[in-house]
Amino acid sequence: MERLSRLVSVVTPVHWPSVGYLADAYGSLAGQKMPDGWDWQWLVQEDGQDGLLLDQLPDDPRILAGSGRPGGPGVARTLALARAEGELVKVLDADDQLTPGALARDIAMLTDNPHLGWVTSRVLDLHPDGSTHGWDKDPPDGPISRGAVLAFWKANDYRAPVHPATLCMRRDLLLALGGWMALPASEDTGLLIAANVVSDGYFIAEPGLHYRKWPGQMTGQAAHRDPAEQTARMQIIEARAYALRSMLNLTTNDQT
């Protein structure tokens, strides 16, 4: 049967500490008011094959669950991408929640501006007591030109000016970049920077995500801050970005 709606594919990797938050993630997704003619599908991917998703997901035909050999969140996301049917792909981590209207704002920005490859939005940290807190250095609402994220990241101790956990991207661009980087962490930052090197983007100043702060989150673990590994991650993200930029410049020069 032919699908009548245009789709955004929401990709969520899951490891065992975050399983308990899936219901909240789903609630934030199910509560999205979609633009006319649009719907979502939720691609939930276990990072492993331990049956973590059994009895954890509601009976909703828009959910497509999967599993695979453990390889970290980047591998899980990219495996889920194989099932994506949407023209747009949205990131949603298992322990985070979309804010009301987040998908509609992403869709409107990308459909109204075909030259944009991706969009991000403001993040509010969600603390265990239910309070939220935003970053005081967000850029203004507006376009982000090619290379701007890379330049800021380099100048600010490898911190991006916008949050990769809010990315919504054209599926064709995501596939052309090879999906998420095969890294144990920072794979989403690597994707954001690579996308910015080859395509203009946009920052939506209205909050689009509640980013949960809790002891079990991967970015809070000591291994995430291991100096040797962190240096290696930053080096390969940077090298990939410069390689992409060089190839793009060569292609542009060949056409002139």
C-alpha positions in Angstrom: 0.0 0.0 0.0 1.4 3.4 -1.0 2.2 5.7 1.9 0.4 9.1 1.5 2.3 11.1 4.2 5.7 12.6 4.0 7.9 11.2 6.7 10.5 12.3 9.2 12.5 9.3 10.5 13.3 9.8 14.2 16.4 7.7 15.2 17.0 6.6 18.8 19.9 4.4 19.9 19.4 2.5 23.2 21.8 0.9 25.7 20.7 -0.7 28.9 21.0 2.3 31.3 18.7 4.4 29.2 15.9 1.9 28.6 13.8 3.2 31.5 13.5 6.6 29.8 12.0 5.3 26.5 8.5 5.9 27.7 9.2 9.6 28.2 10.9 9.9 24.8 7.9 8.2 23.2 5.5 10.5 25.0 7.3 13.6 23.7 7.2 12.2 20.2 3.6 11.0 20.3 2.6 14.5 21.4 4.0 16.3 18.4 1.5 18.1 16.3 2.6 17.3 12.7 2.1 19.6 9.7 -0.6 18.6 7.3 0.6 15.8 5.1 3.4 14.7 7.4 3.9 11.9 9.9 6.9 10.4 11.8 8.4 6.9 12.2 10.5 6.0 15.2 13.5 3.9 14.5 14.6 2.5 17.9 17.9 0.6 17.8 19.4 -1.5 20.6 23.2 -1.2 20.7 23.5 -5.0 21.2 21.4 -8.0 21.0 20.2 -8.6 24.5 16.5 -8.1 24.0 16.5 -4.7 25.8 13.5 -3.5 23.8 11.2 -6.4 24.6 8.0 -5.1 26.3 9.5 -1.6 26.4 7.8 0.0 23.4 4.1 0.7 22.9 2.0 -0.9 20.2 2.3 1.8 17.6 2.8 0.9 13.9 5.0 3.9 13.4 7.7 2.2 15.6 10.3 0.1 14.0 12.6 -1.6 16.5 15.9 -3.3 15.7 19.1 -4.6 17.2 22.7 -5.4 16.2 26.1 -6.1 17.4 27.3 -3.6 20.0 29.4 -0.8 18.5 28.3 2.4 20.3 25.6 5.0 19.5 27.1 5.9 16.2 26.9 2.3 14.9 23.4 1.8 16.3 22.2 5.0 14.7 23.7 4.1 11.3 22.2 0.6 11.4 18.8 2.2 12.2 19.3 4.5 9.2 19.0 1.4 7.0 15.2 1.3 7.9 14.6 5.0 7.4 11.9 5.9 4.9 11.7 9.6 5.7 13.1 12.3 3.5 14.2 13.9 6.8 16.0 12.3 9.7 15.7 13.6 13.3 17.9 12.7 16.2 16.3 11.8 19.6 18.4 10.1 22.3 16.6 7.6 24.5 16.9 9.7 27.6 15.8 13.0 26.0 12.5 14.5 25.2 11.3 16.7 22.3 9.6 19.9 23.2 6.1 20.6 21.8 6.3 21.7 18.2 9.9 20.7 17.7 9.3 18.5 14.6 6.9 21.0 13.0 9.5 23.7 13.3 12.3 21.5 11.8 10.0 20.4 9.0 8.9 23.9 8.2 12.5 25.3 8.1 13.8 22.5 5.8 10.8 22.5 3.4 10.6 26.3 3.1 14.4 26.6 2.5 15.6 23.9 0.1 19.1 25.2 0.1 19.5 24.2 3.8 20.8 20.7 4.6 20.2 20.6 8.3 18.6 22.4 11.3 19.3 22.5 15.0 17.5 24.1 17.9 18.1 25.4 21.4 18.5 22.9 24.2 17.3 23.0 27.8 19.1 20.7 30.3 16.6 18.7 32.2 17.7 18.1 35.8 16.6 15.3 38.1 14.3 17.7 40.1 12.5 18.6 36.9 14.0 22.0 36.5 15.5 23.1 33.2 18.4 25.4 32.3 19.7 26.7 29.0 23.2 27.6 27.7 23.8 31.4 27.8 25.9 31.4 24.6 23.4 30.2 22.0 23.6 32.0 18.7 20.7 34.1 17.5 17.9 32.5 15.6 19.0 32.4 12.0 21.1 30.7 9.3 24.5 29.1 10.0 26.9 29.4 7.0 29.2 26.7 5.8 32.2 26.3 8.0 30.9 28.4 10.9 30.4 25.4 13.2 33.9 24.1 12.5 35.5 27.5 13.1 33.7 28.0 16.4 34.4 24.4 17.6 38.2 24.9 16.9 38.3 28.3 18.7 36.3 27.2 21.7 38.1 24.1 23.0 36.1 21.7 20.8 32.7 22.8 21.9 30.1 23.3 19.1 28.0 26.5 19.0 24.8 24.4 18.5 23.8 21.0 20.0 24.1 17.9 17.8 21.4 16.1 19.8 18.9 18.4 18.1 19.9 17.7 14.5 17.3 17.3 11.8 18.9 16.6 8.4 18.0 15.7 4.9 18.3 11.9 4.5 20.2 12.2 1.3 22.8 14.4 2.9 23.1 12.1 5.9 23.7 9.1 3.6 26.2 11.0 1.5 28.2 11.7 4.7 28.1 8.0 5.6 25.8 8.3 8.5 27.3 8.8 12.0 31.0 8.5 12.6 32.2 5.1 13.9 33.4 6.6 17.2 32.7 5.5 20.8 31.4 9.1 21.5 31.2 12.5 19.8 29.8 10.7 16.7 27.0 13.2 16.5 29.4 16.2 16.8 31.4 14.7 14.0 28.2 14.5 11.8 27.2 18.1 12.7 30.6 19.5 11.7 30.8 17.4 8.5 27.3 18.6 7.5 28.2 22.2 8.2 31.3 21.9 6.0 29.2 20.9 3.0 25.9 22.6 3.6 24.3 25.7 5.2 22.1 25.1 8.2 19.8 26.9 10.6 19.5 27.5 14.3 16.0 27.7 15.8 16.2 29.7 19.0 13.0 28.2 20.4 13.9 25.2 22.6 13.5 21.9 20.7 14.9 19.4 23.2 15.0 18.7 26.9 18.5 17.1 27.4 18.3 14.9 30.5 21.1 15.2 33.0 21.5 12.0 35.1 24.3 9.8 36.4 23.9 7.1 33.8 24.2 9.2 30.7 27.2 8.3 28.5 28.7 11.8 28.4 28.9 11.8 32.2 31.1 8.7 32.4 34.8 8.9 33.1 35.7 7.1 29.9 34.1 9.9 27.9 36.7 12.3 29.4 39.7 10.1 28.9 42.3 12.5 27.5 43.9 10.1 25.0 40.6 9.0 23.6 39.1 12.5 23.5 42.2 13.8 21.7 41.8 11.0 19.1 38.1 11.7 18.6 38.7 15.4 18.1 41.6 14.8 15.7 39.6 12.5 13.4 36.5 14.8 13.5 38.8 17.7 12.5 40.7 15.7 9.8 37.4 14.5 8.2 36.0 18.1 8.2 39.1 19.5 6.5 39.2 16.6 4.0 35.6 17.3 3.0 36.3 21.0 2.7 39.3 20.3 0.5 37.3 18.0 -1.8 34.4 20.5 -2.0 36.8 23.3 -2.9 38.5 21.1 -5.6 35.1 20.3 -7.1 34.0 23.9 -7.1 37.3 25.0 -8.8 36.9 22.3 -11.4 33.5 23.7 -12.3 34.7 27.3 -12.7 
